[in-house]
Amino acid sequence: MIKEASAVIIGGGIIGSSIAFNLLKMGMKDVSIFERSYISSGSTGRCGGGIRQQWSSPMNVRLAMRSVKLFENFKIDVGNDIEYYQGGYLLLAYTDSEADDFVKNVTMQKAQGLDVELLTPLMIKEKFPFLNIEGIKVGSWCQSDGHANPQIANIAYAIAIRKLGGDFNSHTEVKGIDVKNGEIIGVETDKGFVSTHTVIDTAGANSAKIGEMVDVKIPVYGERHQILITEPVNHFLDPLVINFNHNYYVRQTHHGSLIMGQGDKNPAPGEDLGNTIEFLEEMAAKMTKDFPLLKKVHIVRQWSGAYDMSPDAQPVIDEAHELSRFIYATGFSGHGFMLAPAVGEAVAEMVIHGKSMTMDISNLKIDRFREKVEKEHNVV
């Protein structure tokens, strides 16, 4: 562990790793990440791995589109095969209200330059014959969406960070941030003090607790989402499918297993990551109805992860007004993995240049919550 760093990043998930990688690529030296547990022990290692550009917020669409470009070159730029596959995303609407939203969203997404289209139920059946189309009003389809392996991606970042001279410290907990005369002077860890003038909070659902160390209020909280994986089956599912009405998503992995998940019916803020039998029962009922060929497929295991939720379900990326050089990138509300490449690039530019140069992310600042905000609705 180095004793002096140009920047300290708290949280070793995919967001922190992407920021560190980009800082090093842009020429910064002595970048340190501190992860209190093992790599990807938080949300990154527990997420479904989806990468989509179909959102109801133009900002999320633009961020995701930039990330897709970076994911397409990930193997060359970062290294390692992360099982990235552009099999598309199919979003399903079952109510007139959802269908109306899909029409509005697709119009907006096309205006951002996204290649996306609406599908009728018959078009869906022709394209995906294994899907029960009963009750479907319309579908939204984007071929360039896809999925990847989050654990491998984060390990790839960690390897690249160390090759570039960065310092990745797992099993090292930040206990405090030292401030003198209104300026950050370092961080206290359970393995010693590290001198720095820049701290980047990427602690996900725990980011508000890191902010409390320096009296910075970050409006982010944890929310449990459950997930399961099945035994491997013959490949049949190219896209990741989302059903907002039934509140689930499902995709097939590189190895043939199916990953599927959903949020709790009445989610409550907190740190509970326990699993429930009700989740398994609900998923089994939903999946066997919509995908009849899955009736005899066995579940292997289940787990839970925490979404770092913000008030409008969009990222909160800013430098604290209360303390110079304390920067936070959090509140991704379940889509941190898919936005990580673009966010890492943007935040690294903020740190080095004072603002993001590649794309304007100023409307993700915390000041937006002083007024009425438009919530991102495409969260599952």
LOVEX-717087 format. One record per residue (C-alpha): z, y, x; residue in three letters. Coordinates in steps of 0.05 Angstrom, whole numbers, plus 32768, in hexadecimal, padded with zeros to 4 digits. Layout:
BEGIN
ZYXAla...
This chain:
BEGIN
800080008000Met7FEB8043801DIle801E807B8020Lys7FF080B58012Glu7FB880B77FDEAla7F8380E97FC9Ser7F8C80CF7F82Ala7FBB809D7F61Val7FA480787F24Ile7FD980597EF7Ile7FBE801B7ED3Gly7F917FE57EF0Gly7F677FD77EB4Gly7F1C7FE37EAFIle7F23802E7EA4Ile7F4E803A7EE1Gly7F22800C7F0CSer7EE2802F7EF6Ser7F0080737F07Ile7F17805B7F4BAla7ED4803C7F5BPhe7EAF807C7F48Asn7EDE80A87F6FLeu7ED2807E7FADLeu7E87807D7FA2Lys7E8880C97F9DMet7EAA80CE7FE1Gly7EF480D37FD2Met7F2080AE8004Lys7F64808C7FFBAsp7F61807E7FB0Val7F9B80527F98Ser7FA2802B7F57Ile7FE680127F40Phe7FEA7FD97F0EGlu802F7FC37EFAArg80197F7B7EEDSer7FDC7F527F00Tyr7F957F6D7EFCIle7F7B7F727EB4Ser7FC07F5E7E98Ser7FBA7F937E62Gly7F837FA27E30Ser7F497F947E5FThr7F5C7F4B7E68Gly7F687F427E1DArg7F2A7F647DFFCys7EEC7F447DE0Gly7EBB7F607E13Gly7E8B7F817DE3Gly7E5E7FBA7DFAIle7E407FE37DC1Arg7E2080267DB5Gln7E2480267D69Gln7E5B80587D58Trp7E67808C7D23Ser7E7880C17D58Ser7E3F80E07D80Pro7E6D80E57DBDMet7E7C809B7DBCAsn7E32808B7DB4Val7E2080B57DF1Arg7E5980987E1BLeu7E4580517E07Ala7DFB805E7E16Met7E0D80777E5BArg7E3A803B7E66Ser7E02800B7E52Val7DD680297E87Lys7E0D801E7EBALeu7E1C7FD77EA1Phe7DD27FC77EAAGlu7DD97FD77EF4Asn7E207FBD7EFCPhe7E0E7F807F26Lys7DE97FAC7F58Ile7E167FE97F58Asp7E5B7FC77F55Val7E4C7F7F7F64Gly7E587F3C7F42Asn7E397F1C7F05Asp7E647F327ECAIle7E407F077E96Glu7E207F467E7ATyr7DF17F337E41Tyr7DCB7F627E13Gln7DC87F367DD6Gly7DD17F707DA7Gly7E057F857D73Tyr7DFE7F777D29Leu7E2A7FA17CFCLeu7E307F8C7CB3Leu7E3D7FB77C76Ala7E587F977C36Tyr7E657FD47C0AThr7E3B800F7BF3Asp7E69803E7C19Ser7E6080177C59Glu7E1580147C4FAla7E1280607C46Asp7E3A80687C87Asp7E0A803A7CABPhe7DCF80657C96Val7DF280A47CAFLys7E0880837CEFAsn7DC380677D00Val7DA380AB7CF3Thr7DD580CB7D23Met7DCE80947D57Gln7D83809A7D58Lys7D8B80E57D63Ala7DB380D37DA1Gln7D7880A97DBAGly7D9380657DA8Leu7D63802E7D94Asp7D8580167D54Val7D6C80007D10Glu7D847FED7CCALeu7D787FA67CB2Leu7D737F8E7C6AThr7D987F4E7C57Pro7D567F277C59Leu7D457F437C9EMet7D8B7F2E7CB5Ile7D807EE77C9ALys7D3D7EE27CBBGlu7D597EF97CFELys7D9B7ED47CF9Phe7D927E977CCCPro7DD77E7C7CDBPhe7DF97EB77CB8Leu7E0E7EB57C6FAsn7DF17EF67C54Ile7E157EF47C10Glu7E307F397C00Gly7E0E7F5D7C3AIle7DF17FA17C27Lys7DD27FB37C6AVal7DD87FA67CB4Gly7DD47FD37CF2Ser7DB37FB57D2FTrp7DAE7FCC7D77Cys7D8E7F9B7DA9Gln7DA87FBF7DE8Ser7DF17FB47DD4Asp7E127F777DF1Gly7E4F7F5B7E13His7E6C7F487E57Ala7EA97F287E76Asn7EE07F5D7E7DPro7F0A7F367EAEGln7ED07F2A7EDEIle7EBA7F737ED7Ala7EFF7F8D7EEAAsn7F057F5D7F25Ile7EC07F747F3CAla7ED87FBC7F3ATyr7F187FA97F61Ala7EEF7F867F97Ile7EC07FC27F9CAla7EFB7FF37F9FIle7F197FCE7FDAArg7ED57FCA7FFDLys7ECE80157FF6Leu7F1380208015Gly7F3C80287FD6Gly7F81800C7FCBAsp7F8C7FDE7F8FPhe7FD57FCC7F85Asn7FE77F987F51Ser802F7F877F3FHis80427FCE7F52Thr80637FF97F1DGlu806480457F1DVal80AB805A7F0ELys80A180A57F10Gly807580E07F23Ile809381147F50Asp8084815D7F43Val809981997F6DLys808B81E27F5CAsn805D81CC7F23Gly803381A07F50Glu802F81547F56Ile8047813D7F9AIle804880F27F91Gly805A80B47F6AVal809680877F6FGlu8086803C7F6AThr80B37FFF7F6EAsp80967FF57FB4Lys809E803B7FCEGly808680837FCBPhe803D80987FCEVal802B80E07FDCSer7FF480FD7FB0Thr7FE0813C7F8BHis7FB581197F56Thr7FCC80E67F23Val7F9D80C57EF0Ile7FBE80A37EB5Asp7F9680677E9DThr7FD0803D7E84Ala7FB1802F7E40Gly7FE480237E09Ala801A80387E3CAsn7FF880797E50Ser802780A37E24Ala806280877E4BLys8042809C7E8DIle803780E27E70Gly808180E67E5EGlu809180E07EA8Met807681277EB1Val808581417E6AAsp803C813B7E54Val803281257E0DLys7FF780F57E03Ile7FEA80E27DBAPro7FDB80987DC7Val7FFE805A7DAETyr7FF5800F7DB2Gly7FDB7FE67D77Glu7FD77F9A7D76Arg7F947F777D6DHis7F8F7F2C7D6CGln7F587F017D89Ile7F467EB77D91Leu7F157E8B7DB6Ile7EF67E4A7D9FThr7EDD7E0C7DC3Glu7E967E137DE0Pro7E5D7E047DB1Val7E117E057DB9Asn7DF77E4C7DC0His7DE27E6B7D7EPhe7DFE7EB27D7CLeu7DDB7EE67DA6Asp7DF97F267D88Pro7E407F3A7D80Leu7E4B7F3F7D34Val7E7A7F717D14Ile7E907F6E7CCBAsn7EB67FAE7CBCPhe7EC57F9A7C75Asn7EE87F5A7C8CHis7F017F7C7CCBAsn7EE87F4B7D00Tyr7EB97F427D3ATyr7E9D7F037D5AVal7E737EF47D97Arg7E5F7EB77DBFGln7E707EB57E08Thr7E457EA27E44His7E677E5D7E42His7E5D7E507DF7Gly7EA27E607DDDSer7EA97E917DA3Leu7ED77ECD7DABIle7EEC7EED7D69Met7F217F207D57Gly7F3C7F517D24Gln7F707F877D1CGly7FAF7F7F7CF3Asp7FAA7F917CA9Lys7FE17FC47CAEAsn7FE57FD57CF8Pro80247FF67D10Ala802E801A7D53Pro80557FF17D84Gly80567FBF7DBDGlu80557F7F7D94Asp801F7F517DB0Leu80367F137D8CGly80057EE37D6BAsn80057ECF7D21Thr7FEE7E917CFCIle7FD57EC07CC5Glu7FA17EDB7CF6Phe7F867E957D02Leu7F847E857CB8Glu7F607EC77CA7Glu7F2E7EBF7CDFMet7F1F7E777CCCAla7F137E8B7C83Ala7EE67EC67C95Lys7EBE7EA47CCBMet7EAF7E637CA5Thr7E977E8C7C6ALys7E697EB97C92Asp7E567E847CC6Phe7E567E417CA2Pro7E427E1B7CE1Leu7E867E2A7D00Leu7EAE7E017CCELys7EBC7DC87CFFLys7EC67DF37D3EVal7F0B7DF07D5DHis7F357E2B7D73Ile7F4E7E257DBBVal7F807E5F7DBFArg7F927EA37DA5Gln7FB07EE27DC3Trp7FBC7F2C7DB5Ser7FAE7F6D7DD8Gly7FBE7FB67DCDAla7F8C7FEB7DBATyr7FA0802F7DD7Asp7F9680557D96Met7F8B80A07D91Ser7F9080C97D51Pro7F4480C97D47Asp7F3680857D69Ala7F0F80A87DA0Gln7F2180AF7DEAPro7F4F80E57E03Val7F3880FD7E47Ile7F56813C7E64Asp7F7E815E7E9BGlu7FC3816F7E81Ala7FCF81B87E70His801881AE7E84Glu800A81947ECALeu7FCE819F7EF8Ser7FAC81607F14Arg7FCD81327EE1Phe7F9181147EBEIle7F9080E07E87Tyr7F5980B37E6CAla7F74808B7E32Thr7F7180837DE6Gly7F3280577DE8Phe7F4880357DA7Ser7F2A7FF17DB7Gly7EEB80077DDBHis7F0280167E21Gly7EDE7FDC7E43Phe7E9A7FEF7E27Met7EA380387E3ALeu7EC3802C7E7EAla7E8680377EACPro7E75807A7E8DAla7EBD80907E88Val7ECA807E7ED1Gly7E8E80A87EE6Glu7EA380E37EBAAla7EEC80E47ECFVal7EDB80DD7F19Ala7EAE811A7F11Glu7EE7813F7EEFMet7F1681307F29Val7EE481447F5FIle7EBC817C7F3EHis7EEC81957F09Gly7EC0817D7ED0Lys7E9281437EBDSer7E4D81517ED8Met7E2581167EBCThr7E3781227E74Met7E6181537E4CAsp7EA281327E35Ile7EC881727E26Ser7ED181607DDDAsn7EFD81277DF2Leu7F3381577E0ALys7F7781567DE9Ile7F6E819C7DCBAsp7F42817E7D95Arg7F8081657D70Phe7F9581AD7D61Arg7F5F81AC7D2BGlu7F4781787CF9Lys7F2281417D1EVal7EED81107D06Glu7F0680C97D0FLys7EDB80927D2EGlu7ED380607CF5His7EAF80287D19Asn7EEE80077D36Val7F007FBF7D29Val
